[in-house]
Amino acid sequence: MVHACWWYYFSKFTEFFDTIFFVLRKKFDHVSTLHVIHHGVMPMSVWFGVKFTPGGHSTFFGLLNTFVHIVMYTYYMLAAMGPHMRKYLWWKKYLTTLQMVQFVGIMVHAFQLLFIECDYPRAFVWWIGMHAVMFFFLFKDFYDQSYSKPKVRAKSPQPELETTEIKELTYQNGSLKNGFNKIHTNGTMPRARTVLPAGN
C-alpha cells in the first residue's frame, strides 16, 4: 500500500500538465482560483501523508480521489476528440457534483476519528478533513458560477421610431458641412425637411 501511496503522490505532479496545456491553448479562463489552489496545494499535502502516515486511514481519500480523476479524465478525453463527441458530454454538471460528494465522503471519513479511538495522528485528521472542507467550498463556488447563475434573457428589440422631419442622405465619399453644427463624416449627413418661406 505504501508503494501505491507514492504513485498517488507522483500523480499529483502529472496533473500540472493540465495547467500547461490550458496555457499553451490560451484557455486562461480554465486556470481558475480552484485550479491553481488545487494543483498548488495537493503535491505538498500528499507528501506529508506519504512521508508520515502512508497506508491505513490515509489511503481512503487517495483511492476515492483516484476514482474521481479517472471519471474526470475520461470526460476530458472525450471532449478532446472533437465537436462530434459533444452529444456524449451532457454529464459535465454531474461530474462536478461527484467531486463535491467525494469531499463530503472524505470529511466524514477523516472527522470520524475525532469521536472514535484510533491510533492515527490527530493532526492528520484535521489536515485531511480541512482540505476536504476547503475543496468542497471551492467546487461549490465553481458549481454555482457555472450551473446555478440565472440565465440572462435576451432583450426584445425596441420598435423603430419613424421620423418625417429628419432623414439621412448617404454620399459615397468625403465629408459634408451643410448648415449644421458638426461635420458628418463617412459620407452620411442628416437632412432636415425643407421649409419654404410663406407666400411661395
C-alpha positions as CSV (number, residue, x, y, z in Angstrom):
1,M,0.0,0.0,0.0
2,V,2.9,2.3,0.7
3,H,4.1,1.9,-2.9
4,A,0.6,2.8,-4.1
5,C,0.7,5.9,-2.0
6,W,4.0,7.0,-3.6
7,W,2.4,6.6,-7.0
8,Y,-0.5,8.7,-6.0
9,Y,1.9,11.3,-4.8
10,F,3.7,11.2,-8.2
11,S,0.3,11.6,-10.0
12,K,-0.2,15.0,-8.3
13,F,2.7,16.3,-10.3
14,T,1.4,14.9,-13.6
15,E,-1.7,17.0,-13.0
16,F,0.4,20.1,-13.6
17,F,0.1,19.2,-17.3
18,D,-3.5,20.4,-17.2
19,T,-2.2,23.9,-16.4
20,I,0.5,23.7,-19.1
21,F,-2.0,22.6,-21.8
22,F,-4.5,25.3,-20.8
23,V,-1.9,28.0,-21.0
24,L,-0.5,26.7,-24.3
25,R,-4.0,26.6,-25.8
26,K,-4.7,30.1,-24.4
27,K,-7.6,28.9,-22.3
28,F,-6.8,31.2,-19.5
29,D,-10.4,31.1,-18.2
30,H,-9.8,27.5,-17.2
31,V,-6.9,28.5,-15.0
32,S,-9.2,29.5,-12.2
33,T,-8.6,30.0,-8.5
34,L,-9.9,26.5,-7.9
35,H,-7.5,25.1,-10.4
36,V,-4.4,27.0,-9.1
37,I,-5.1,26.2,-5.4
38,H,-5.8,22.5,-6.2
39,H,-2.7,21.9,-8.2
40,G,-0.6,24.1,-5.9
41,V,-1.6,22.5,-2.6
42,M,-2.1,18.9,-3.4
43,P,1.6,17.8,-4.1
44,M,2.7,19.3,-0.8
45,S,-0.2,17.9,1.2
46,V,0.1,14.4,-0.2
47,W,3.9,14.5,0.5
48,F,3.1,15.0,4.2
49,G,0.8,12.0,4.2
50,V,3.1,9.7,2.3
51,K,6.1,10.7,4.4
52,F,4.5,10.4,7.9
53,T,1.3,8.3,7.6
54,P,1.4,6.1,4.5
55,G,-1.2,3.4,4.2
56,G,-4.0,2.8,6.7
57,H,-6.6,5.5,7.2
58,S,-4.8,7.9,4.8
59,T,-5.5,5.7,1.8
60,F,-9.3,6.2,1.7
61,F,-9.2,9.8,0.2
62,G,-6.4,8.8,-2.2
63,L,-8.5,5.8,-3.6
64,L,-11.7,7.9,-3.8
65,N,-9.8,10.8,-5.4
66,T,-8.2,8.5,-8.0
67,F,-11.6,7.1,-9.0
68,V,-13.0,10.6,-9.4
69,H,-9.9,11.6,-11.5
70,I,-10.4,8.5,-13.8
71,V,-14.0,9.7,-14.4
72,M,-12.9,13.3,-14.9
73,Y,-10.1,12.5,-17.4
74,T,-12.4,10.2,-19.3
75,Y,-14.6,13.3,-19.8
76,Y,-11.6,15.4,-20.9
77,M,-10.5,12.7,-23.3
78,L,-14.0,12.6,-24.9
79,A,-14.1,16.4,-25.1
80,A,-10.7,16.5,-26.8
81,M,-11.9,14.1,-29.5
82,G,-13.8,16.9,-31.2
83,P,-17.2,18.5,-31.6
84,H,-18.8,15.3,-32.7
85,M,-18.4,14.0,-29.2
86,R,-20.3,16.9,-27.6
87,K,-23.6,14.9,-27.5
88,Y,-22.0,12.4,-25.2
89,L,-20.8,15.1,-22.7
90,W,-24.1,16.0,-21.2
91,W,-22.9,14.8,-17.7
92,K,-20.3,17.6,-17.0
93,K,-22.6,19.1,-14.4
94,Y,-22.8,15.7,-12.6
95,L,-19.0,15.3,-12.7
96,T,-18.8,18.5,-10.5
97,T,-21.5,17.0,-8.2
98,L,-19.5,13.8,-8.0
99,Q,-16.4,15.8,-6.9
100,M,-18.4,17.6,-4.2
101,V,-19.8,14.3,-2.9
102,Q,-16.2,13.0,-2.8
103,F,-15.2,15.8,-0.4
104,V,-18.2,15.1,1.8
105,G,-17.1,11.5,2.0
106,I,-13.6,12.4,2.8
107,M,-14.8,14.8,5.5
108,V,-16.9,12.2,7.2
109,H,-14.1,9.6,6.9
110,A,-11.5,11.9,8.4
111,F,-13.5,13.6,11.1
112,Q,-15.0,10.3,12.4
113,L,-11.6,9.8,14.2
114,L,-12.4,12.8,16.4
115,F,-15.1,10.6,18.0
116,I,-13.6,7.1,17.6
117,E,-10.4,5.9,19.3
118,C,-7.8,5.1,16.7
119,D,-4.0,5.1,16.6
120,Y,-3.8,7.8,14.0
121,P,-2.3,11.3,14.4
122,R,-4.9,13.8,15.3
123,A,-3.1,16.5,13.3
124,F,-3.6,14.5,10.1
125,V,-7.3,14.1,10.9
126,W,-7.6,17.9,10.8
127,W,-5.2,18.2,7.8
128,I,-7.2,15.8,5.6
129,G,-10.6,17.0,6.9
130,M,-9.9,20.7,6.4
131,H,-8.6,20.1,2.9
132,A,-11.9,18.4,2.1
133,V,-13.8,21.3,3.6
134,M,-11.8,23.9,1.6
135,F,-12.1,22.0,-1.7
136,F,-15.8,21.3,-1.1
137,F,-16.5,25.1,-0.9
138,L,-14.2,25.9,-3.9
139,F,-16.0,23.3,-6.0
140,K,-19.4,24.6,-4.7
141,D,-18.4,28.1,-5.8
142,F,-17.4,26.7,-9.2
143,Y,-20.7,24.8,-9.5
144,D,-22.7,27.9,-8.6
145,Q,-20.9,30.1,-11.1
146,S,-21.1,27.5,-13.9
147,Y,-24.6,26.0,-13.5
148,S,-26.7,28.0,-11.0
149,K,-26.4,31.5,-12.4
150,P,-29.8,32.8,-13.7
151,K,-29.8,32.9,-17.5
152,V,-30.0,36.4,-18.9
153,R,-32.9,36.8,-21.1
154,A,-32.4,38.4,-24.5
155,K,-33.9,41.9,-24.7
156,S,-36.8,42.2,-27.0
157,P,-36.0,44.6,-29.9
158,Q,-37.4,48.1,-29.4
159,P,-39.7,49.3,-32.2
160,E,-38.0,51.7,-34.5
161,L,-39.3,55.3,-34.4
162,E,-40.3,56.8,-37.6
163,T,-39.4,60.4,-38.3
164,T,-40.7,62.6,-41.1
165,E,-38.5,65.6,-40.4
166,I,-35.0,64.1,-40.5
167,K,-33.8,61.5,-42.9
168,E,-30.3,60.5,-44.0
169,L,-28.5,61.1,-47.2
170,T,-25.6,58.9,-48.0
171,Y,-22.7,60.1,-50.2
172,Q,-20.1,57.7,-51.4
173,N,-17.0,59.8,-50.3
174,G,-15.9,62.8,-48.4
175,S,-17.3,64.8,-45.5
176,L,-20.1,67.4,-45.8
177,K,-20.9,70.5,-43.8
178,N,-24.2,72.0,-44.9
179,G,-25.6,74.5,-42.4
180,F,-25.3,72.0,-39.4
181,N,-23.2,72.5,-36.3
182,K,-21.0,69.4,-36.9
183,I,-19.4,67.7,-39.8
184,H,-20.9,64.3,-40.7
185,T,-18.1,62.0,-41.7
186,N,-18.2,58.8,-43.7
187,G,-20.5,60.3,-46.3
188,T,-23.6,60.5,-44.1
189,M,-25.5,63.6,-43.0
190,P,-28.9,64.2,-41.7
191,R,-31.3,66.2,-44.0
192,A,-33.9,68.4,-42.5
193,R,-37.3,68.9,-44.1
194,T,-37.2,71.9,-46.4
195,V,-39.4,74.7,-45.1
196,L,-40.4,77.3,-47.7
197,P,-41.0,80.9,-46.9
198,A,-44.6,82.0,-46.5
199,G,-46.2,83.2,-49.8
200,N,-44.3,80.9,-52.1
